[in-house]
Amino acid sequence: MSPTLAGPPGECCFTSVKHSGTPVGRVEELGGLNTYISEPPAGAATGTHKKVILFFADVYSPLFLNNQLLQDYFASCGFIVLGPDYFFGDTATNHIHDADKFVWIQAARDPAINALPKWLDAVKATYGTETTKYCAVGYCFGAPFVLDLAADEFIVAGAIAHPAFLEESHFEKLTAPLLLSCAEVDFTFGLEARRRAEDIMVGKKSTYHFQVFSGVEHGFAVRGDPNQPQERWSKEESARGIKEWFSRFAA
């Protein structure tokens, strides 16, 4: 078995600061999964080809307000954004006070993994053309889905933020450019693990970029407190950096 670099979600993944705003996307069934779909407003898209971001959410799902607003941000920058609810409506919000919440997280993995191939086929059937360019971003629980796609040339670029459930083999198989948006303090993907991941990517001559934000912890890119200046800036800069990374490779 490949050594673990990012462990499972923990207690902090069940605490959140809910952001404010009005989502502009819609929810439709796609490939068997309810999917949050956010499309660019008129004039926001550039080029003649479709640019699609696959949004793999944390344990709150893509239908959580914070995640909807994040997807809408990427859409406002010219991307079609698709967020599959691989939790089938049963998200962390339902398990905050459960004594066995971590059993729920582990049990949610296989159904999510099994549901995604059909969903990806539906994505390609609906949005795929000869020139469509796909990117993928994953937060916490969603990170390994990005690394899997980044190993089979399905996407032109990937990004992960405060990841969970990663092994060395994920980085050894990496072929697509990867951005890693990281917290200074992260119980799942700490300093030693970040450096080991970088060593692997250096050895492979991968194309990669690290963002490491001081003064924030695991979950900041989705659930950072907008009333705390450092958390707000880090959350916004994480999103902006991911957007720029995708714009570079999907141009």
N, C-alpha and C positions, 0 to 999 in steps of 0.2 A: 504493500500500500504506500502511496506517495505521502511524504510528510505534510502535515497540515500547516498552512500559513495563516489562514483566517478561520477562526472558530465560529461556533453558532451564535446567533443573537442572544443578548442577555437581558437583565432586568431593566436597563435603561431604554431598551427598545419598546417598553410598554408605558413609557412616559412621553408626553408630547405637548408642545405649545401649538395650539391650532391657529393658523394664520387667517387673515381676513381678506375677502375678495369674492368676486362672483365668477365662477367658472363659465367659459364660453364654449366648451366642447360639448359633445353628446356621447351617449352610451348606446352602442349597438352590439348585437351578437355577431361575432366573427370567429369562424372555426370552432364553435362550441363554447366560446368564452365571451362573457360580457366584456366589452372593450371600450375604454375611453378614447375617443377620437377627437383630436384637435387639429384643425386645418389652418393654414396661414390666411390672414386677411388679404383682401385684394391689394395687389401691389407689393406684398411682402416677399413673395417667392422670387428667386433670381435664377437665371438660366432657363433652358428649355426642357430639362429633365426633372423627374420627381425626386425629391429628397425626403426620405422617410426615416424617422427615429423610432426604434422599438424601445419602449420604456418599461423596464422590468423593476417593479416597485418593491419597497420594503414591506414589512409585515402589516402595514396599514392598507395596502392595496392601492392601485391607481385611482380608485374612486374616492379616496380620502381627500379632503379639500386641499391640503398642502400640496399633495401630489398633482391634483388637477391644475392648480395654479402654476406649478412648475412645468407641466406639460404645455399649458397655454403659453408660457413664456417662450419655450422652444418653437412653438407654432408661430408666434408673432415674429420670429426671426426667419421664417421662410420654409419651415419643415412641416410635413405631415407627421403627426405624432400619434402612435398607437400604443395604448397601455392595457395589456390583458389582465383580467382579474383571475389569476390562477389560484386564488383562495376561494372562489365560488361563493363570494359574499360573506364568508366566515373569517373575519380579519382580527387583528390584534385588539381592536376596540371591544370585541366580545369576550376577551380573555384577560383583561387587565388585572382582575382580582382573582383569577383562577390559581389554585395551588399547583395545578399541573400545566401551566401555560407553556413550559418548555417542552413538554410532551406534545402539546398541540403543534408547536413549530416543527418538530421533527416529523410528525405525522403528516404535515401539510406538504412536505417536500416531494414525495413520490407522486401524488396526484398532479402537482404543478409540472413536474418533469414529464409526466406521461401526456399531459394535455397540450404541451407546447408544439410538438411536431405537426399536429393537425392545424393548430392556429397559424403556424408559420406557412403552411401550405395555402391557407386561406388568404393570408397577407399577400403572398406572391401572386395568387390568382386575381386578387382585387386591385392591387397597386403595382404589380410588376410589369415592367416594359423592358425593352432591350437596353434602355438607358437609366432605369431607376437605380438610385444609389441608396443603400441602407446603412444606417448607423445604429448603434445600440448602447443604451446607458442602463446601468443597474445599481440600485442602492441596497446595501445590506443583503437581505435575502435574495435579491435579484442579480447580484454580481456574477455568480457562476454561470448564469444563462448567457451573459455577455461573453465571458471567456470561452464558452463552448462555441459560440458563433464566430468568435475571433480566431478560432483554430481551423475553420473549414472554408474560409474565403467567402462567406455569405455577406459579411459586412465590410465596408471600406474603412471603418474606424469604430473603436469601442471606447467606453469610459465607465469607470466604476467609482463609487463613493462609499467610504467606510464599509468595505465589503465583509461578507460572512461566507462561510462554507467554501473556502478556496484551499487548494493543495498546490504543491510545487509543480505537479504535472500540468496544471492549468497554464502556467507561465512557460513551461517547457514546450508546450504545443502551440504557443501563440504565433500567429502569422500577421494579424492585422495591427495597425497602430493602436496604442492603448494609452489613455490618460487615466491617472489614478489621483482622485481627489480625497485627501486624507486629513484626519484630525491628529493633532499633536498627541492627544490622549485617546487611545482606542483599545479597548480590551480585546477586540476581535482581531485587529490588524495593527499591532504595535510596531515600535521602532525596529526591533530585530527582524520581524517578519517583512516589513517594508524593505529593509536592506537586503534580505535574502532574495525577495522578488526582483529587486533591482540587479543583483548579481546574476541571476538567471537571465534576465533580459539583456544585460550587457554581454554576457557570454554568447547569446544568440544573435547579437547585433540587431535586436528588435528596435522598432521605432516607438518611443514611449516618452511620457512626460509626467512628472509628479507635481501636484499641488499639495503642500503640507501647511495647514493653518494652525497657528499657535492660539492658545487660549480657548479652544473649543474641543468638544468630545464627540464620540461616536454618535451619529445621527444628525449632526449639525446641518448637513446639506438639504435635509427635508424638514427637520423639526427644530431648527435653531430658533431662538427667541428673538423676534424682530425688535423687541424693546431693549435688547442688549447690543450696544454698537458693534462689538467684535463678532458676536454671533451673526448679526444681520449682515455685516460686510462679508464675512466668510461664506455664508449661504449664497449671497448674491454673486460673489466673485467665483464661487464654484460653478454656478450655473452659467455665468458668462464665459468662463474658461472652457467648459464643455461645449458650449455653443460654438465658440471660435474654433475649437479642435475639429468639430464636425464640419463646420463651414470650409475649413482647409481641405479636408479629404473628400468631401462630397461635391466640391465645386465642379 
